[in-house]
Amino acid sequence: MTNIVGRVREALRADQRVDPDVLIARLEAVQRFLRAVDGQVPDAQLVAGHTVVERAGDRLALSGRHTVVALAGATGSGKSSLFNALARMDLSPVGVRRPTTGVAHACVWGPLDGAVRLLDWVGVLPRHRFVRESPLDGDDESTLHGLVLLDLPDFDSVQQHHRLEVDRLLGLVDLVVWVVDPQKYADRVIHTSYLREFHRHKDVTVVVLNQADRLHPTELPTVLDDLRRLLDADGLGGVPLLPTVATDPAGLAGLRAELERTVAERQAALRRLSGDVDAVVADLEPLVGPEPPRTRPGDASAQELTRALAGAAGVPTVAQAVEGAYRHRAVSSTGWPLVRSWRKLRPDPLRRLHLPGRDPEAPAESLISATSVPDPTAAQRSSLHLAIRAVADRSSTDLPAPWPAAVTAAARSRLTDLPGALDHAVAATDLGMDRRPAWWRVVGGIQWLVTLAALGGLLWLLLGYALRFLGLPPLEHPRLGEVPWPTVLLLGGLLAGLLVAVLTRPVVGWAARRARRRAEQRLLTSVGSVGEKHVLDPVWAVLARYGTAREALREAERR
């Protein structure tokens, strides 16, 4: 029956071979995840991930021909005796005092090539290293060549630094053999603090019930069944469970066969690292959730943000100034020439805001100067903050912590740059006031013609009065019906100018409102670009990093 179980276990492990290339790809995926979340996730949540990536890189760079196996157990479990029995040499001190084993001891089977650097990395002092190689052995130990066996300090030692050393070494070794004894195999400490923590490393965990000779042959199956039940509860179902007797070579046959199989496979280090990646991925899994948005934040949020930015930038004020400037310039161009100079004495509304609107008469450098648009009111600033918060909230819907906070921080990251950026955007926007419409010239030309006609009629009449005053023969004025032409020209010119002005006024009003809408649309586009650059782009960058992290973590999962 034992042979059948062993063959089944061997077959299962053969099916679970770890491909080094796949493992490296998973580690690279974890590294991409860590880069993606750097600065977005608290460092304390990433320590384990960085540790595994660094540790795996170091272990893969060291000897692949050696397998590091640790004997771990409590004081009195007999792990040092087991260590000496497997080595067939007295290498580690054995006793009943607490603590017996204060430092790790190592025994290497086979050549030391590669093992020295490996032991340096593990941290076993040179004076505690031993070589299990003797001409007297012949080929007896050849099946264990490549084994590096460690005897760890007692994990329940009263010395805290012993426990810390155990924890450090357990994170470095390739396979752990947990040594328990019939008296303390159900001890809560070993199960809750250690065995349960290794549930993701079942492939590199072995449990031995040492000192099995202390049990009556009829009691051994009962104790093993109870220990198996506890291991199943710890999440270690299926791990090898072997009875051992350190004082009897036959009592080590099962454990030695397990070690020989592990050394021959040369998979323990890869399985251990694969289990480490599994543990890290499981710990990092809560940091990612649903897929990130595939497009920019929704139109509703973007439009709300643009409206809030427009209010803060004074777009309504500027648009109103454009309408006023259009009326001012249109009337100045189409009104009576005699009153145009007086009209030009009134300030242009755009000039009042330092917004030339690309007026040809305005200096080019004024396009990049600060405007005189009024500062936003408290209500406008509050509306802007609410709009930015709405963009962040809508963009981070359903994302797990801490991503919503990261998205909100990104949305507000350039808040202090917004006033200057908005002012510059408004100043640099082409408001569509750089050209005078052709109909202004036509109407202006008509006004000049009727004004010249009225002026000509007036001069003609004045000339007639002057001749009469000087006693000269009066002029004979041609007539249009009963009305002299000079009078026709004078009155007709005045009435025509007034009529053109009256007819032009509603056209000017319609065109001014149209110019306002055009300028408002252009200003909205400009401030929308500011919102895109200063709010949406940082938000999208965080979401892109979240997507990269999510994809990387999916690639890091066991395949």
VENKA-V992649 format. One record per residue. N is the residue number from 1. PHI is phi in degrees with one decimal (none if undefined). OMEGA is omega in whole degrees, 0 to 359 (* if undefined). Layout:
# VENKA-V992649
<<N PHI OMEGA> <N PHI OMEGA>>
This chain:
# VENKA-V992649
<<1 none 179> <2 -61.4 180> <3 -63.5 179> <4 -63.4 179> <5 -59.7 179> <6 -62.4 180> <7 -66.9 178> <8 -63.9 180> <9 -62.5 180> <10 -63.7 179> <11 -65.9 180> <12 -63.7 180> <13 -67.2 178> <14 -63.1 179> <15 -72.1 184> <16 -104.2 178> <17 -62.7 181> <18 -99.5 177> <19 -77.6 181> <20 -56.5 180> <21 -64.5 178> <22 -65.9 179> <23 -63.0 179> <24 -63.0 178> <25 -62.9 178> <26 -66.2 178> <27 -64.4 177> <28 -63.6 178> <29 -65.7 176> <30 -61.7 179> <31 -64.6 176> <32 -63.4 177> <33 -59.7 182> <34 -63.5 177> <35 -66.3 183> <36 -67.4 185> <37 -94.5 181> <38 -60.2 181> <39 87.6 180> <40 -104.5 182> <41 -115.8 178> <42 -53.9 183> <43 -58.1 182> <44 -60.5 181> <45 -82.5 184> <46 -112.1 183> <47 -58.2 182> <48 -62.2 179> <49 -63.7 177> <50 -61.7 181> <51 -62.6 182> <52 -65.1 180> <53 -61.8 180> <54 -66.6 181> <55 -64.5 180> <56 -65.5 178> <57 -61.6 179> <58 -66.1 184> <59 -66.9 180> <60 -68.4 179> <61 -79.3 179> <62 -91.1 188> <63 -60.1 173> <64 -92.1 181> <65 -89.3 183> <66 -114.0 177> <67 -120.1 182> <68 -92.8 181> <69 -118.1 180> <70 -111.5 170> <71 -96.1 183> <72 -121.0 179> <73 -176.8 181> <74 -86.4 176> <75 -61.2 179> <76 87.8 180> <77 -75.7 178> <78 87.1 181> <79 -69.7 178> <80 -67.8 175> <81 -64.2 178> <82 -65.9 177> <83 -59.9 181> <84 -66.4 182> <85 -68.9 178> <86 -67.9 179> <87 -79.6 183> <88 59.9 179> <89 -148.4 176> <90 -86.7 185> <91 -108.4 184> <92 -111.8 183> <93 -63.6 181> <94 -120.4 179> <95 -173.3 181> <96 -113.8 180> <97 -75.2 179> <98 -108.9 350> <99 -86.9 178> <100 -82.3 181> <101 -97.9 182> <102 -96.6 180> <103 -134.3 180> <104 -75.4 174> <105 -114.7 183> <106 -130.0 174> <107 -129.4 184> <108 -110.1 175> <109 -97.0 177> <110 92.6 182> <111 -60.4 181> <112 -85.3 182> <113 -55.9 180> <114 89.5 183> <115 -73.9 182> <116 -63.5 179> <117 -62.9 179> <118 -65.7 179> <119 -70.2 174> <120 -60.4 181> <121 -67.3 178> <122 -66.8 177> <123 99.4 175> <124 -88.6 183> <125 -64.5 182> <126 -55.0 182> <127 -73.6 179> <128 -109.2 179> <129 -106.5 181> <130 -135.1 179> <131 -112.4 180> <132 -96.2 182> <133 -149.6 181> <134 -148.6 177> <135 -59.4 181> <136 -71.3 183> <137 -75.8 185> <138 63.3 178> <139 -101.2 184> <140 -61.0 184> <141 -102.8 184> <142 -63.7 181> <143 -70.2 178> <144 -106.6 179> <145 -59.9 183> <146 106.2 179> <147 -83.5 171> <148 -118.0 185> <149 -98.1 180> <150 -112.4 169> <151 -103.5 186> <152 -83.9 171> <153 -61.3 180> <154 -71.9 183> <155 -73.3 178> <156 -103.7 182> <157 -62.3 176> <158 -73.8 178> <159 -88.3 184> <160 -62.8 182> <161 -66.3 174> <162 -65.6 180> <163 -65.0 178> <164 -64.9 178> <165 -67.0 176> <166 -61.5 181> <167 -60.3 180> <168 -64.9 183> <169 -68.4 179> <170 -63.6 177> <171 -82.9 185> <172 -113.1 188> <173 -74.6 182> <174 -85.3 182> <175 -142.3 181> <176 -117.3 173> <177 -105.1 180> <178 -84.9 183> <179 -104.5 177> <180 -123.8 181> <181 -121.5 184> <182 -60.2 182> <183 -80.5 188> <184 -123.6 182> <185 -67.6 181> <186 -100.9 182> <187 -57.2 184> <188 -62.3 185> <189 -62.4 183> <190 -66.3 182> <191 -79.5 184> <192 -79.4 186> <193 -92.1 186> <194 -128.4 186> <195 -58.3 181> <196 -64.3 180> <197 -74.1 181> <198 -99.9 184> <199 -67.8 176> <200 -90.7 179> <201 -120.6 181> <202 -60.1 183> <203 -68.0 182> <204 -123.9 180> <205 -129.0 175> <206 -130.8 177> <207 -119.0 178> <208 -121.2 172> <209 -93.2 183> <210 -80.3 181> <211 58.8 180> <212 -63.7 180> <213 -70.2 177> <214 -76.9 180> <215 -97.5 173> <216 -68.4 181> <217 -50.8 180> <218 -79.9 181> <219 -87.8 185> <220 -58.0 180> <221 -59.4 180> <222 -65.8 180> <223 -66.0 179> <224 -63.5 178> <225 -64.6 180> <226 -68.0 178> <227 -65.6 177> <228 -62.7 178> <229 -61.1 179> <230 -65.7 179> <231 -65.6 177> <232 -61.1 178> <233 -65.6 178> <234 -80.4 183> <235 85.2 182> <236 -111.2 178> <237 -61.7 178> <238 93.2 179> <239 -70.6 179> <240 -61.0 176> <241 -124.2 189> <242 -126.6 171> <243 -81.8 180> <244 -135.5 174> <245 -135.5 185> <246 -66.8 184> <247 -86.7 182> <248 -128.2 179> <249 -54.1 179> <250 -66.6 179> <251 -75.5 178> <252 -106.1 187> <253 -60.2 181> <254 -64.6 180> <255 -66.5 180> <256 -62.8 178> <257 -62.4 179> <258 -65.6 178> <259 -67.1 179> <260 -61.1 179> <261 -65.4 180> <262 -64.2 180> <263 -64.4 182> <264 -65.5 182> <265 -71.3 184> <266 53.3 180> <267 -113.9 188> <268 -60.4 181> <269 -62.7 180> <270 -66.9 179> <271 -65.8 179> <272 -62.5 180> <273 -65.4 177> <274 -63.3 176> <275 -65.4 176> <276 -60.5 178> <277 -64.3 177> <278 -56.6 182> <279 -64.3 180> <280 -65.6 180> <281 -60.6 179> <282 -63.4 179> <283 -70.4 182> <284 -87.0 183> <285 -53.1 180> <286 -63.3 182> <287 -80.3 177> <288 -129.1 182> <289 -143.9 182> <290 -69.2 178> <291 -63.8 177> <292 -73.9 176> <293 -58.1 179> <294 -83.8 180> <295 -123.4 179> <296 -63.9 177> <297 -50.8 189> <298 -54.1 182> <299 -57.2 182> <300 -60.2 180> <301 -66.0 181> <302 -63.8 180> <303 -67.4 177> <304 -62.9 178> <305 -64.1 180> <306 -62.2 179> <307 -63.4 179> <308 -66.6 177> <309 -64.7 179> <310 -62.4 178> <311 -63.8 180> <312 -67.5 181> <313 -83.9 181> <314 77.2 181> <315 -59.2 178> <316 -58.1 179> <317 -64.6 180> <318 -66.3 180> <319 -62.8 177> <320 -64.8 178> <321 -66.0 177> <322 -62.6 179> <323 -62.2 179> <324 -64.8 180> <325 -64.6 179> <326 -63.2 179> <327 -60.7 182> <328 -60.1 183> <329 -73.0 179> <330 -66.0 180> <331 -65.0 178> <332 -64.8 182> <333 -91.2 186> <334 -111.5 181> <335 -79.4 178> <336 -62.5 180> <337 -58.6 184> <338 -71.5 181> <339 -111.3 182> <340 -65.0 180> <341 -60.7 177> <342 -64.8 180> <343 -64.6 183> <344 -70.7 177> <345 -70.7 178> <346 -77.7 184> <347 -68.7 175> <348 -74.7 182> <349 -57.7 179> <350 -71.0 179> <351 -65.4 180> <352 -63.9 178> <353 -94.8 186> <354 58.5 177> <355 -119.9 183> <356 -67.7 181> <357 59.3 180> <358 59.9 175> <359 -66.0 183> <360 -55.8 182> <361 -82.9 183> <362 -86.4 177> <363 -66.4 185> <364 -63.8 184> <365 -67.4 181> <366 -70.6 180> <367 -67.6 182> <368 -110.7 178> <369 -84.5 179> <370 -68.4 180> <371 -87.1 175> <372 -109.6 176> <373 -64.5 182> <374 -58.7 177> <375 -64.1 180> <376 -63.9 177> <377 -77.6 178> <378 -61.0 179> <379 -65.1 179> <380 -68.0 177> <381 -64.5 178> <382 -62.9 178> <383 -62.7 179> <384 -65.1 180> <385 -62.5 179> <386 -66.6 179> <387 -66.5 178> <388 -63.8 178> <389 -63.9 179> <390 -64.6 177> <391 -61.0 181> <392 -64.7 182> <393 -64.2 181> <394 -68.6 181> <395 -73.3 185> <396 -106.0 179> <397 -57.6 176> <398 72.4 177> <399 -75.3 180> <400 -74.7 174> <401 -64.0 6> <402 -99.6 186> <403 -64.8 177> <404 -56.7 178> <405 -64.6 179> <406 -66.0 179> <407 -65.8 179> <408 -62.6 178> <409 -62.8 179> <410 -65.7 180> <411 -63.3 182> <412 -99.0 188> <413 -64.6 183> <414 -115.9 182> <415 -62.0 181> <416 -70.5 179> <417 -86.0 186> <418 -62.6 183> <419 -56.8 180> <420 -65.5 180> <421 -65.6 179> <422 -66.1 180> <423 -62.6 179> <424 -66.5 180> <425 -62.6 179> <426 -65.5 182> <427 -66.2 184> <428 -90.9 182> <429 -76.1 174> <430 -75.3 183> <431 -85.0 179> <432 76.6 182> <433 -110.9 185> <434 -86.9 180> <435 -126.0 175> <436 -87.9 181> <437 -60.4 182> <438 -62.6 182> <439 -68.2 173> <440 -61.7 181> <441 -65.5 179> <442 -63.5 180> <443 -64.4 178> <444 -62.2 177> <445 -64.2 178> <446 -63.5 179> <447 -62.9 177> <448 -65.2 181> <449 -63.7 182> <450 -70.2 178> <451 -68.3 177> <452 -64.0 178> <453 -64.1 179> <454 -64.1 179> <455 -65.1 178> <456 -64.6 178> <457 -62.8 179> <458 -63.3 180> <459 -64.2 179> <460 -61.5 179> <461 -66.0 179> <462 -62.3 179> <463 -65.4 179> <464 -64.1 178> <465 -65.1 180> <466 -66.8 179> <467 -63.4 179> <468 -66.4 179> <469 -66.2 180> <470 -84.2 178> <471 79.9 179> <472 -86.3 180> <473 -60.8 181> <474 -68.9 178> <475 -78.2 174> <476 -93.5 182> <477 -80.1 173> <478 -65.1 187> <479 -122.9 170> <480 -110.9 190> <481 72.8 179> <482 -96.0 186> <483 -102.5 179> <484 -64.7 180> <485 -59.1 177> <486 -57.2 178> <487 -68.4 177> <488 -59.6 181> <489 -63.3 183> <490 -66.0 183> <491 -69.0 180> <492 -64.6 180> <493 -64.3 180> <494 -65.9 180> <495 -64.9 179> <496 -65.0 178> <497 -62.1 179> <498 -64.9 180> <499 -64.9 178> <500 -61.6 180> <501 -63.8 180> <502 -66.3 181> <503 -70.9 183> <504 -78.8 186> <505 -55.7 179> <506 -63.8 177> <507 -66.0 178> <508 -62.5 179> <509 -63.0 179> <510 -63.5 180> <511 -66.4 179> <512 -66.5 178> <513 -65.7 177> <514 -64.7 178> <515 -63.2 179> <516 -64.8 180> <517 -63.1 179> <518 -64.6 179> <519 -64.8 180> <520 -63.4 179> <521 -64.5 179> <522 -65.9 179> <523 -66.6 177> <524 -62.5 177> <525 -63.7 181> <526 -65.9 181> <527 -70.7 174> <528 -63.7 176> <529 -65.3 176> <530 -63.7 178> <531 -62.6 178> <532 -61.7 185> <533 -76.6 188> <534 -96.3 181> <535 -123.4 186> <536 -71.2 180> <537 -61.1 176> <538 -60.9 178> <539 -63.6 182> <540 -65.7 178> <541 -63.7 178> <542 -66.2 179> <543 -64.6 178> <544 -65.4 178> <545 -66.5 176> <546 -62.4 179> <547 -62.2 178> <548 -63.6 180> <549 -64.3 180> <550 -63.9 180> <551 -64.9 180> <552 -64.2 181> <553 -67.8 176> <554 -64.1 179> <555 -70.7 181> <556 -79.9 179> <557 -66.8 181> <558 -62.4 179> <559 -111.4 *>>
